[in-house]
Amino acid sequence: MRKKNFKGRCEKRVLGKCAEMCRTYDAIQYAYADLLQASDEIKEIKCNVLLDGLEVGEYTSDFVCTKADGDLMVRECVFRKFLMKPLTVKLLDASRDYWLRHGVTDWGMVIDEEV
């Protein structure tokens, strides 16, 4: 999850399954975008989707994907070192609750490898 107007380093890429420019802000997002692009299970990718009406502020979900069967899949990218931070936990809970309210049951996190 990122703030709506995040001011960090951004890599812009064109992905075949993404209708708009895909903007990735860290190594986890970059690598996972490649995995999604290569997956036959994924039909469409949306990057940095705004969570409208979120109580904690204006944030975006990292990836909202349409699977081949038409279901939605949401993935949030998080570095392992931030997993236990109170704000990270609060934002991830808010994202999961938001998507559950919108009928999405395939919600998950993408975490960097343990060194």
FILUM-538051 format. One record per atom (N, C-alpha, C): residue number from 1; residue in three letters; x, z, y. Coordinates in pm, whole numbers, plus 50000, padded with zeros to 5 digits. Atoms other than C-alpha are relative to their C-alpha. Layout:
// FILUM-538051
> NUM / ALA / X / Z / Y
...
This chain:
// FILUM-538051
> 1 / MET / 50084 / 50000 / 49882
> 1 / MET / 50000 / 50000 / 50000
> 1 / MET / 50088 / 50000 / 50124
> 2 / ARG / 49929 / 50007 / 49872
> 2 / ARG / 50113 / 49925 / 50351
> 2 / ARG / 49899 / 50017 / 50112
> 3 / LYS / 50084 / 49999 / 49880
> 3 / LYS / 49978 / 49991 / 50697
> 3 / LYS / 49966 / 49855 / 50034
> 4 / LYS / 50048 / 50135 / 49968
> 4 / LYS / 49781 / 49693 / 50824
> 4 / LYS / 50104 / 49920 / 50079
> 5 / ASN / 49902 / 50070 / 49916
> 5 / ASN / 50042 / 49600 / 51088
> 5 / ASN / 50141 / 50050 / 49974
> 6 / PHE / 49868 / 49952 / 50040
> 6 / PHE / 50354 / 49703 / 50895
> 6 / PHE / 50108 / 49918 / 50068
> 7 / LYS / 49896 / 50068 / 49921
> 7 / LYS / 50667 / 49621 / 51096
> 7 / LYS / 50135 / 49993 / 49928
> 8 / GLY / 49874 / 50005 / 50073
> 8 / GLY / 50927 / 49607 / 50818
> 8 / GLY / 50041 / 49859 / 49965
> 9 / ARG / 49948 / 50128 / 50044
> 9 / ARG / 51127 / 49327 / 50661
> 9 / ARG / 49896 / 49929 / 49913
> 10 / CYS / 50103 / 50076 / 50071
> 10 / CYS / 50899 / 49053 / 50528
> 10 / CYS / 50058 / 49867 / 49953
> 11 / GLU / 49964 / 50132 / 50051
> 11 / GLU / 50967 / 48755 / 50303
> 11 / GLU / 49872 / 49921 / 49979
> 12 / LYS / 50117 / 50087 / 50013
> 12 / LYS / 50717 / 48472 / 50330
> 12 / LYS / 50030 / 49894 / 49895
> 13 / ARG / 49981 / 50097 / 50108
> 13 / ARG / 50669 / 48252 / 50025
> 13 / ARG / 49870 / 49925 / 49974
> 14 / VAL / 50116 / 50076 / 50043
> 14 / VAL / 50436 / 47984 / 49902
> 14 / VAL / 49993 / 50012 / 49848
> 15 / LEU / 50023 / 49990 / 50144
> 15 / LEU / 50293 / 48058 / 49558
> 15 / LEU / 49883 / 49908 / 49965
> 16 / GLY / 50103 / 50093 / 50041
> 16 / GLY / 50081 / 47807 / 49368
> 16 / GLY / 49862 / 50063 / 49984
> 17 / LYS / 50128 / 49932 / 50024
> 17 / LYS / 49811 / 48064 / 49286
> 17 / LYS / 49948 / 50075 / 50122
> 18 / CYS / 50038 / 49928 / 49878
> 18 / CYS / 49795 / 48205 / 49639
> 18 / CYS / 49960 / 49899 / 50108
> 19 / ALA / 50051 / 50096 / 49901
> 19 / ALA / 49581 / 48020 / 49896
> 19 / ALA / 50073 / 50012 / 50134
> 20 / GLU / 49931 / 49977 / 49874
> 20 / GLU / 49764 / 48175 / 50191
> 20 / GLU / 50148 / 50023 / 49974
> 21 / MET / 49860 / 49965 / 50011
> 21 / MET / 50127 / 48253 / 50260
> 21 / MET / 50009 / 50139 / 49936
> 22 / CYS / 49982 / 49870 / 50065
> 22 / CYS / 50239 / 48538 / 50031
> 22 / CYS / 50113 / 50074 / 50072
> 23 / ARG / 49900 / 49919 / 49929
> 23 / ARG / 50419 / 48809 / 50228
> 23 / ARG / 50035 / 50120 / 49914
> 24 / THR / 49954 / 49885 / 50079
> 24 / THR / 50628 / 49056 / 50029
> 24 / THR / 50094 / 50083 / 50086
> 25 / TYR / 49925 / 49908 / 49913
> 25 / TYR / 50787 / 49362 / 50186
> 25 / TYR / 50108 / 50080 / 49928
> 26 / ASP / 49894 / 49932 / 50072
> 26 / ASP / 51012 / 49495 / 49910
> 26 / ASP / 50028 / 49929 / 49868
> 27 / ALA / 49957 / 50066 / 50124
> 27 / ALA / 51185 / 49403 / 49583
> 27 / ALA / 49893 / 50008 / 49891
> 28 / ILE / 50104 / 49986 / 50103
> 28 / ILE / 50898 / 49533 / 49367
> 28 / ILE / 49892 / 49895 / 50021
> 29 / GLN / 50103 / 50101 / 49970
> 29 / GLN / 50639 / 49315 / 49541
> 29 / GLN / 50052 / 49859 / 49969
> 30 / TYR / 49942 / 50132 / 50020
> 30 / TYR / 50871 / 49013 / 49529
> 30 / TYR / 50004 / 49964 / 49851
> 31 / ALA / 49988 / 50024 / 50144
> 31 / ALA / 50939 / 49046 / 49155
> 31 / ALA / 49863 / 49992 / 49933
> 32 / TYR / 50132 / 50002 / 50062
> 32 / TYR / 50575 / 49121 / 49068
> 32 / TYR / 49923 / 49874 / 50036
> 33 / ALA / 50064 / 50126 / 49961
> 33 / ALA / 50455 / 48817 / 49263
> 33 / ALA / 50045 / 49888 / 49907
> 34 / ASP / 49949 / 50100 / 50095
> 34 / ASP / 50679 / 48605 / 49037
> 34 / ASP / 49934 / 50015 / 49864
> 35 / LEU / 50066 / 49975 / 50129
> 35 / LEU / 50530 / 48770 / 48726
> 35 / LEU / 49855 / 49951 / 50001
> 36 / LEU / 50139 / 50044 / 49989
> 36 / LEU / 50176 / 48706 / 48847
> 36 / LEU / 49991 / 49848 / 50002
> 37 / GLN / 50000 / 50146 / 49991
> 37 / GLN / 50258 / 48345 / 48930
> 37 / GLN / 50022 / 49937 / 49862
> 38 / ALA / 49967 / 50054 / 50132
> 38 / ALA / 50397 / 48289 / 48578
> 38 / ALA / 49895 / 50031 / 49894
> 39 / SER / 50097 / 49956 / 50100
> 39 / SER / 50108 / 48462 / 48398
> 39 / SER / 49884 / 49902 / 49986
> 40 / ASP / 50115 / 50087 / 50027
> 40 / ASP / 49846 / 48242 / 48233
> 40 / ASP / 49868 / 50074 / 50016
> 41 / GLU / 50120 / 49917 / 49989
> 41 / GLU / 49599 / 48532 / 48257
> 41 / GLU / 49947 / 50005 / 50145
> 42 / ILE / 50036 / 49990 / 49858
> 42 / ILE / 49598 / 48519 / 48641
> 42 / ILE / 49965 / 49862 / 50055
> 43 / LYS / 50047 / 50127 / 49944
> 43 / LYS / 49398 / 48245 / 48816
> 43 / LYS / 50030 / 49990 / 50150
> 44 / GLU / 49980 / 50000 / 49855
> 44 / GLU / 49432 / 48347 / 49184
> 44 / GLU / 50064 / 50131 / 50044
> 45 / ILE / 49930 / 49882 / 49946
> 45 / ILE / 49652 / 48588 / 49381
> 45 / ILE / 49967 / 50013 / 50148
> 46 / LYS / 50012 / 49970 / 49857
> 46 / LYS / 49573 / 48753 / 49714
> 46 / LYS / 50096 / 50115 / 50029
> 47 / CYS / 49899 / 49899 / 49963
> 47 / CYS / 49851 / 48950 / 49883
> 47 / CYS / 49953 / 50077 / 50122
> 48 / ASN / 50024 / 49914 / 49884
> 48 / ASN / 49810 / 49242 / 50124
> 48 / ASN / 49855 / 49990 / 50049
> 49 / VAL / 50143 / 50007 / 49972
> 49 / VAL / 49430 / 49263 / 50116
> 49 / VAL / 49956 / 50126 / 50074
> 50 / LEU / 50044 / 49887 / 49918
> 50 / LEU / 49280 / 49484 / 50389
> 50 / LEU / 49890 / 50080 / 49931
> 51 / LEU / 50102 / 49911 / 50055
> 51 / LEU / 49082 / 49785 / 50267
> 51 / LEU / 49909 / 50041 / 50116
> 52 / ASP / 50093 / 49975 / 49889
> 52 / ASP / 48785 / 49782 / 50509
> 52 / ASP / 49934 / 50136 / 49987
> 53 / GLY / 50072 / 49873 / 49996
> 53 / GLY / 48646 / 50120 / 50610
> 53 / GLY / 50068 / 50113 / 49927
> 54 / LEU / 49926 / 49892 / 50067
> 54 / LEU / 48916 / 50332 / 50447
> 54 / LEU / 50010 / 50119 / 50094
> 55 / GLU / 50002 / 49879 / 49916
> 55 / GLU / 48895 / 50691 / 50572
> 55 / GLU / 50137 / 50038 / 50055
> 56 / VAL / 49866 / 49956 / 49961
> 56 / VAL / 49274 / 50740 / 50592
> 56 / VAL / 50069 / 49906 / 50099
> 57 / GLY / 49940 / 50093 / 49905
> 57 / GLY / 49337 / 50445 / 50826
> 57 / GLY / 49991 / 49858 / 49951
> 58 / GLU / 50002 / 50141 / 50036
> 58 / GLU / 49394 / 50071 / 50809
> 58 / GLU / 50119 / 49968 / 49910
> 59 / TYR / 49896 / 50029 / 50099
> 59 / TYR / 49588 / 49993 / 50492
> 59 / TYR / 49961 / 49878 / 49919
> 60 / THR / 50024 / 50115 / 50085
> 60 / THR / 49624 / 49698 / 50258
> 60 / THR / 50042 / 50029 / 49857
> 61 / SER / 49958 / 49997 / 50140
> 61 / SER / 49641 / 49668 / 49879
> 61 / SER / 50101 / 49888 / 49980
> 62 / ASP / 49893 / 50098 / 50017
> 62 / ASP / 49950 / 49483 / 49759
> 62 / ASP / 49952 / 49871 / 49935
> 63 / PHE / 50047 / 50120 / 50070
> 63 / PHE / 49787 / 49242 / 49510
> 63 / PHE / 49858 / 50018 / 49950
> 64 / VAL / 50134 / 50008 / 50057
> 64 / VAL / 49425 / 49156 / 49433
> 64 / VAL / 49994 / 49864 / 49932
> 65 / CYS / 49992 / 50123 / 50078
> 65 / CYS / 49413 / 48899 / 49154
> 65 / CYS / 49868 / 49974 / 49927
> 66 / THR / 50114 / 50042 / 50080
> 66 / THR / 49135 / 48704 / 48990
> 66 / THR / 50056 / 49954 / 49866
> 67 / LYS / 49954 / 50036 / 50134
> 67 / LYS / 49189 / 48685 / 48615
> 67 / LYS / 49924 / 49878 / 49950
> 68 / ALA / 50061 / 50121 / 50057
> 68 / ALA / 49099 / 48386 / 48399
> 68 / ALA / 49854 / 50022 / 49963
> 69 / ASP / 50139 / 49971 / 50038
> 69 / ASP / 48777 / 48561 / 48287
> 69 / ASP / 49912 / 50033 / 50121
> 70 / GLY / 50077 / 49976 / 49878
> 70 / GLY / 48669 / 48612 / 48651
> 70 / GLY / 50006 / 50141 / 50053
> 71 / ASP / 49988 / 49861 / 49955
> 71 / ASP / 48739 / 48987 / 48670
> 71 / ASP / 50111 / 50013 / 50103
> 72 / LEU / 49895 / 49971 / 49902
> 72 / LEU / 48944 / 49133 / 48954
> 72 / LEU / 50098 / 50102 / 49944
> 73 / MET / 49894 / 49907 / 50038
> 73 / MET / 49273 / 49315 / 48901
> 73 / MET / 50073 / 50037 / 50129
> 74 / VAL / 49932 / 49952 / 49879
> 74 / VAL / 49436 / 49530 / 49173
> 74 / VAL / 50128 / 50071 / 49958
> 75 / ARG / 49872 / 49934 / 50027
> 75 / ARG / 49802 / 49636 / 49172
> 75 / ARG / 50061 / 50047 / 50131
> 76 / GLU / 49927 / 49941 / 49888
> 76 / GLU / 49982 / 49867 / 49414
> 76 / GLU / 50145 / 50019 / 49958
> 77 / CYS / 49857 / 49989 / 50030
> 77 / CYS / 50364 / 49856 / 49424
> 77 / CYS / 50057 / 50125 / 50068
> 78 / VAL / 49948 / 49873 / 49949
> 78 / VAL / 50541 / 50191 / 49462
> 78 / VAL / 50139 / 50025 / 49943
> 79 / PHE / 49869 / 49959 / 50049
> 79 / PHE / 50901 / 50302 / 49441
> 79 / PHE / 49987 / 50138 / 49934
> 80 / ARG / 50005 / 49876 / 50079
> 80 / ARG / 50951 / 50580 / 49184
> 80 / ARG / 50031 / 50124 / 50085
> 81 / LYS / 49960 / 49885 / 49919
> 81 / LYS / 51117 / 50806 / 49444
> 81 / LYS / 49889 / 50049 / 50094
> 82 / PHE / 50110 / 49960 / 49912
> 82 / PHE / 50794 / 50810 / 49651
> 82 / PHE / 49876 / 50047 / 49926
> 83 / LEU / 50120 / 49969 / 50078
> 83 / LEU / 50551 / 50882 / 49366
> 83 / LEU / 49943 / 50139 / 50023
> 84 / MET / 50048 / 49862 / 49986
> 84 / MET / 50529 / 51256 / 49427
> 84 / MET / 49982 / 50041 / 50146
> 85 / LYS / 50020 / 49969 / 49857
> 85 / LYS / 50511 / 51239 / 49808
> 85 / LYS / 49850 / 50014 / 50025
> 86 / PRO / 50143 / 49978 / 49975
> 86 / PRO / 50178 / 51380 / 49931
> 86 / PRO / 49926 / 49882 / 50063
> 87 / LEU / 50067 / 50113 / 49936
> 87 / LEU / 50097 / 51082 / 50156
> 87 / LEU / 49983 / 49884 / 49902
> 88 / THR / 50009 / 50107 / 50100
> 88 / THR / 50173 / 50833 / 49876
> 88 / THR / 49887 / 50028 / 49903
> 89 / VAL / 50106 / 49961 / 50093
> 89 / VAL / 49945 / 51022 / 49636
> 89 / VAL / 49863 / 49982 / 50066
> 90 / LYS / 50126 / 50011 / 49926
> 90 / LYS / 49670 / 51037 / 49900
> 90 / LYS / 49958 / 49854 / 50017
> 91 / LEU / 50030 / 50141 / 49980
> 91 / LEU / 49694 / 50663 / 49973
> 91 / LEU / 49964 / 49929 / 49869
> 92 / LEU / 50031 / 50061 / 50129
> 92 / LEU / 49699 / 50564 / 49606
> 92 / LEU / 49862 / 50042 / 49951
> 93 / ASP / 50135 / 49952 / 50037
> 93 / ASP / 49393 / 50781 / 49537
> 93 / ASP / 49893 / 49929 / 50082
> 94 / ALA / 50097 / 50068 / 49912
> 94 / ALA / 49216 / 50626 / 49836
> 94 / ALA / 49981 / 49855 / 49957
> 95 / SER / 50009 / 50138 / 50046
> 95 / SER / 49297 / 50276 / 49710
> 95 / SER / 49920 / 49991 / 49870
> 96 / ARG / 50071 / 50002 / 50128
> 96 / ARG / 49178 / 50351 / 49357
> 96 / ARG / 49851 / 50024 / 50020
> 97 / ASP / 50141 / 49969 / 49973
> 97 / ASP / 48854 / 50506 / 49487
> 97 / ASP / 49930 / 49883 / 50070
> 98 / TYR / 50055 / 50114 / 49928
> 98 / TYR / 48797 / 50212 / 49724
> 98 / TYR / 49963 / 49888 / 49902
> 99 / TRP / 50024 / 50111 / 50092
> 99 / TRP / 48829 / 49955 / 49447
> 99 / TRP / 49897 / 50037 / 49893
> 100 / LEU / 50103 / 49958 / 50095
> 100 / LEU / 48618 / 50160 / 49203
> 100 / LEU / 49861 / 49986 / 50063
> 101 / ARG / 50128 / 50015 / 49929
> 101 / ARG / 48340 / 50167 / 49465
> 101 / ARG / 49959 / 49853 / 50010
> 102 / HIS / 50028 / 50144 / 49992
> 102 / HIS / 48369 / 49787 / 49480
> 102 / HIS / 49994 / 49935 / 49860
> 103 / GLY / 50021 / 50051 / 50135
> 103 / GLY / 48334 / 49754 / 49102
> 103 / GLY / 50123 / 49951 / 49926
> 104 / VAL / 49877 / 50043 / 50066
> 104 / VAL / 48699 / 49692 / 49013
> 104 / VAL / 50052 / 50114 / 49912
> 105 / THR / 49952 / 49895 / 50091
> 105 / THR / 48807 / 49886 / 48703
> 105 / THR / 50146 / 49979 / 49959
> 106 / ASP / 49861 / 50028 / 50036
> 106 / ASP / 49145 / 49715 / 48645
> 106 / ASP / 50089 / 50024 / 50121
> 107 / TRP / 49915 / 49958 / 49888
> 107 / TRP / 49348 / 49907 / 48903
> 107 / TRP / 50125 / 50062 / 49941
> 108 / GLY / 49877 / 49942 / 50054
> 108 / GLY / 49712 / 49998 / 48846
> 108 / GLY / 50112 / 50000 / 50101
> 109 / MET / 49881 / 49992 / 49915
> 109 / MET / 50053 / 50070 / 48991
> 109 / MET / 50114 / 49924 / 49934
> 110 / VAL / 49877 / 50065 / 50044
> 110 / VAL / 50375 / 49871 / 48964
> 110 / VAL / 50112 / 50086 / 50055
> 111 / ILE / 49896 / 49906 / 49960
> 111 / ILE / 50677 / 50102 / 48971
> 111 / ILE / 50135 / 49943 / 49960
> 112 / ASP / 49866 / 50049 / 50030
> 112 / ASP / 51047 / 50019 / 48984
> 112 / ASP / 50056 / 50070 / 49876
> 113 / GLU / 49941 / 49945 / 50121
> 113 / GLU / 51262 / 50081 / 48677
> 113 / GLU / 50073 / 50129 / 50028
> 114 / GLU / 49925 / 49876 / 49987
> 114 / GLU / 51412 / 50420 / 48618
> 114 / GLU / 50147 / 49967 / 49975
> 115 / VAL / 49857 / 50034 / 50011
> 115 / VAL / 51788 / 50404 / 48669
> 115 / VAL / 50070 / 50096 / 49909
